[in-house]
Amino acid sequence: MKEIRLENGEVLVMSEPTVRVLKNADKKDSDMEKAIYMIATLTNKTENEIEELGLKDFMALQKALSG
């Protein structure tokens, strides 16, 4: 698990991806949709909540996902 602090001070905890998460993400059409789905699923947020984040926060979450 990784903790990511957002610009507003909120701390999101990101779980490790499971095979099921990867399998379901693979059904998405674009890399951006895959990333949003995975981040939302692994942080217990909705895809809409992830889409509403600022770019800096989204990039921090992408970095945590890939690293």
N, C-alpha and C positions, 0 to 999 in steps of 0.2 A: 504494500500500500504506500501511496505517495500523498503527501499533503501539498496543496498548491494554494498560496495566499493570493486572492484577487485584489484588484485596485481598491475595492470598497472595504477591504479588511476581512471579508468572508473567507474562510478556509474550506476548500473542497478536499475530500479524501477520495483518491482514485484507486480503485481495486485493480489487481492484475487481470488482464483479459483472459477469458476462457475460450476454449475451442468454439463453443456455441456463439459467443459474441463475435468472433472472427468470421464464422460461417454466415451469420446473419448480416454482418457488415458487408460481406462480399456480394450480397444481393443488391446493394445500393448502386446507383448508376455512376456517380462521380466520386473522386477521391475526397472532395469536400463533404459530400453527404456521408461517406463512410466514416470520416473523422468525427463529424458531428454526432452520428449515431453512437460510435464507440465511446466518445467522451461523455455523452449523456448517460449511457448505460452504466459506465464504470464509476460515475460520480453520483448516481441516483438523482439526476436532474432530467428534465424533459428536453427534447431536441429544441423546442421553442426557447427554453431558458438559455441554452447554449448559444443559439442564434442571436439572442439579445445582448450577449456579452460584448464588451469592447474588444478591439483587435488585439491589444496587448495581452488581455486576459486569455483570449482564445489561443494566441500563439504560445503562451506559457503552458496551457493545457495540452496543446499539440506536442510541445517539447517533452512534457511529462509522459505522454502516451508513447512517444517513440523512443524514449530513453529509459 
